[in-house]
């Protein structure tokens, strides 16, 4: 299975100076990842990962492996700046498969037929009349804080209903003065950032943080990224196939 990488190198004097300013001013590297499916959360997109620049120095690789778990939470009416807590998570799943979430809080295999090979299915087996669940996908990402499955999308799922969720390899990165936790829902980009898409021909992005604006761009000669302005709507940026 391919592992995709987002690489930074803060070893040169100019980049060490940028990093020092990011650390002094309390900046975080924020990552968001796309997904498709019905009844997606309208308030925004969960922050996938959040890494303080104080934890970063020298060469840094943030690596993403396309491995997923399903998560479920009873949180409802989720607004922007709410942090989604994954109350229950499945085991690691292969794309093209499905799980059933039972009233006792456990997952069992199956429950949704015809799941495409690039998606995951979930059936909510709680009794009719019980409140809807918030469900989604957690993706495996390696940061300076360790390897973790972290949530990157959220959908509403009614009892006795099913859903098919498709992870997208669209990524948004932002350097911002926001001490967000993974799962914190954000509606718009809080600082200049960049988007790019992983693929078989683009498995690694060599990135840099620009001085003064702290926007993120590709290093000269490396795979190019698309600049994103502060205030842009996150959902429309990352939840569209490319």
C-alpha positions as MATLAB code, in Angstrom:
seq = 'XXXXXXXXXXXXXXXXXXXXXXXXXXXXXXXXXXXXXXXXXXXXXXXXXXXXXXXXXXXXXXXXXXXXXXXXXXXXXXXXXXXXXXXXXXXXXXXXXXXXXXXXXXXXXXXXXXXXXXXXXXXXXXXXXXXXXXXXXXXXXXXXXXXXXXXXXXXXXXXXXXXXXXXXXXXXXXXXXXXXXXXXXXXXXXXXXXXXXXXXXXXXXXXXXXXXXXXXXXXXXXXXXXXXXXXXXXXXXXXXXX';
ca = [
       0.000    0.000    0.000;
       1.312    3.429   -0.982;
       2.271    5.909    1.728;
       1.871    9.556    0.710;
       4.101   12.281    2.158;
       3.953   15.995    2.930;
       7.558   17.062    3.534;
       9.028   20.230    5.047;
      12.729   21.057    5.509;
      13.573   23.750    8.048;
      17.358   23.221    7.945;
      18.402   26.267    5.918;
      18.951   29.567    7.726;
      16.032   31.392    6.023;
      13.615   28.551    6.779;
      14.846   28.261   10.360;
      14.061   31.966   10.730;
      10.516   31.402    9.421;
      10.082   28.467   11.790;
      11.282   30.537   14.741;
       8.632   33.159   14.010;
       5.934   30.500   13.630;
       6.907   29.062   17.001;
       7.062   32.439   18.748;
       3.626   33.407   17.458;
       1.951   30.126   18.347;
       1.211   28.806   14.862;
      -0.170   25.333   14.088;
       0.007   23.271   10.923;
      -3.595   22.264   10.165;
      -4.589   19.521    7.734;
      -7.983   18.745    6.177;
      -8.973   15.845    3.900;
     -11.896   15.386    1.538;
     -14.755   12.875    1.420;
     -18.045   12.281   -0.386;
     -21.371   10.957    0.868;
     -24.991   11.911    1.652;
     -26.004   14.153    4.550;
     -22.515   15.477    5.092;
     -22.138   17.910    7.978;
     -23.145   21.398    6.797;
     -21.389   23.354    9.570;
     -17.929   22.603    8.194;
     -15.225   19.956    7.999;
     -13.452   18.264   10.926;
      -9.798   19.221   11.269;
      -7.863   16.080   10.340;
      -4.606   16.835   12.132;
      -3.194   19.757   14.090;
       0.537   20.005   14.775;
       2.065   22.910   16.728;
       5.105   24.304   14.978;
       6.755   24.095   18.395;
       6.903   20.317   17.818;
       8.658   20.759   14.469;
      12.289   21.256   13.504;
      14.663   20.150   10.735;
      13.202   17.742    8.204;
       9.572   16.881    8.869;
       7.498   14.255    7.062;
       3.773   14.009    7.634;
       2.735   10.717    6.069;
      -0.691    9.458    5.126;
      -1.449    5.812    4.395;
      -4.900    5.039    2.878;
      -6.087    3.004    5.856;
      -9.426    3.764    7.453;
     -11.708    3.106   10.388;
     -15.376    3.994   10.822;
     -16.359    6.113   13.795;
     -19.676    6.827   15.508;
     -20.698    9.515   17.984;
     -23.995   10.528   19.558;
     -23.094   14.219   19.158;
     -25.827   16.056   17.236;
     -26.434   19.563   15.895;
     -22.692   20.034   15.477;
     -21.758   23.666   14.915;
     -18.539   25.236   13.682;
     -15.755   25.058   16.304;
     -17.341   21.983   17.900;
     -14.871   19.137   18.385;
     -16.159   15.759   17.259;
     -15.298   12.989   19.712;
     -15.106    9.506   18.225;
     -17.107    7.571   20.838;
     -16.862    4.227   19.013;
     -14.490    3.142   16.257;
     -14.322    0.025   14.121;
     -11.216   -1.961   13.404;
      -9.104   -1.135   10.364;
     -11.181   -1.783    7.232;
     -10.516   -2.488    3.583;
     -12.205   -0.190    1.074;
     -15.171   -1.857   -0.584;
     -16.428   -3.332    2.695;
     -19.224   -2.485    5.142;
     -20.025   -2.703    8.828;
     -23.174   -2.717   10.942;
     -23.284   -0.640   14.118;
     -25.434   -2.390   16.722;
     -27.415   -0.854   19.620;
     -24.909   -2.213   22.152;
     -22.155   -0.102   20.562;
     -20.317   -2.805   18.636;
     -19.467   -3.217   14.960;
     -20.000   -6.389   12.931;
     -19.167   -7.096    9.301;
     -21.714   -6.467    6.540;
     -25.013   -4.647    6.399;
     -24.629   -2.647    3.183;
     -24.597   -4.276   -0.263;
     -22.933   -2.978   -3.404;
     -20.319   -0.819   -1.701;
     -17.948    0.510   -4.402;
     -14.310   -0.544   -4.234;
     -13.235    2.990   -3.257;
     -15.747    3.472   -0.420;
     -16.927    2.142    2.945;
     -20.476    1.383    4.015;
     -22.183    1.586    7.401;
     -25.633    0.411    8.553;
     -27.100    1.943   11.717;
     -28.909   -0.936   13.414;
     -30.261    1.123   16.303;
     -34.063    0.914   16.699;
     -36.370    3.242   14.801;
     -37.137    6.304   16.892;
     -33.692    6.570   18.458;
     -31.732    9.768   17.680;
     -29.598    9.947   14.536;
     -25.862    9.329   14.844;
     -22.969   11.356   13.537;
     -20.664    8.982   11.659;
     -17.576    9.276    9.518;
     -14.151    8.051    8.514;
     -10.869    8.257   10.398;
      -7.690    8.104    8.308;
      -4.230    6.973    9.371;
      -1.711    9.809    9.512;
       1.817    9.982   10.932;
       2.890   13.319   12.454;
       5.613   14.306   14.944;
       3.032   13.358   17.594;
       2.823    9.737   16.417;
       0.708    7.519   14.137;
      -3.038    7.886   14.692;
      -6.406    7.319   13.067;
      -7.988   10.783   13.047;
     -11.451   11.887   11.820;
     -11.661   13.931    8.622;
     -15.347   13.853    7.630;
     -18.780   13.661    9.282;
     -22.251   12.591    8.150;
     -25.694   12.223    9.759;
     -27.073    8.665    9.777;
     -30.616    7.818   10.878;
     -31.515    4.605   12.738;
     -32.128    1.643   10.398;
     -30.424    3.649    7.654;
     -27.266    3.025    5.690;
     -24.581    5.207    4.169;
     -21.702    4.847    1.708;
     -18.738    7.173    2.320;
     -15.911    7.731   -0.159;
     -12.576    9.154    1.058;
     -10.923   11.612   -1.317;
      -7.206   12.283   -1.532;
      -7.733   16.053   -1.693;
      -5.688   17.789    1.002;
      -5.767   21.327    2.416;
      -2.875   22.584    4.541;
      -2.865   25.826    6.522;
      -0.410   27.473    8.920;
      -2.618   29.372   11.357;
      -2.711   30.785   14.870;
      -5.433   28.312   15.838;
      -4.758   25.703   18.535;
      -7.343   23.328   17.125;
      -7.721   19.692   18.094;
      -8.268   16.928   15.572;
     -12.018   16.756   14.943;
     -12.620   20.478   15.496;
     -15.114   21.549   12.826;
     -14.049   24.459   10.646;
     -16.143   26.180    7.993;
     -13.562   28.407    6.335;
      -9.820   28.722    5.879;
      -8.361   30.816    8.703;
      -5.108   31.785    6.918;
      -3.541   31.492    3.454;
      -3.014   27.840    2.610;
      -2.734   25.404   -0.252;
      -4.525   22.407   -1.713;
      -3.231   19.407   -3.639;
      -4.294   15.871   -4.461;
      -2.389   12.657   -3.909;
      -2.351   10.185   -6.782;
      -0.223    7.405   -8.244;
       1.816   10.068  -10.033;
       2.012   12.466   -7.069;
       2.780   10.556   -3.884;
       5.063   13.158   -2.338;
       4.819   16.936   -1.964;
       7.870   18.990   -0.982;
       6.503   22.054    0.794;
       7.646   25.328    2.347;
       6.168   28.018    4.566;
       6.655   31.424    2.998;
       8.055   34.298    5.068;
       5.818   37.158    6.186;
       2.482   35.703    4.972;
       3.176   32.164    6.310;
       1.313   30.771    3.321;
       2.253   27.214    2.343;
       3.589   26.517   -1.146;
       5.591   23.904   -2.980;
       9.371   24.091   -2.970;
      10.920   25.220   -6.283;
      10.903   22.419   -8.824;
       8.640   20.183   -6.731;
       5.073   19.081   -7.495;
       2.934   22.202   -7.600;
       0.105   23.046   -5.194;
      -2.849   25.408   -5.517;
      -2.891   28.523   -3.314;
      -5.986   29.100   -1.169;
      -7.021   32.460    0.250;
      -8.030   33.038    3.849;
     -11.806   32.887    4.165;
     -12.311   30.248    1.465;
     -14.941   27.595    2.220;
     -13.183   24.386    3.216;
     -15.926   21.973    2.184;
     -16.096   23.181   -1.415;
     -12.292   23.027   -1.687;
     -11.691   19.464   -0.541;
     -14.992   17.622   -1.026;
     -14.973   17.790   -4.811;
     -13.353   15.054   -6.932;
     -10.295   16.108   -8.922;
];
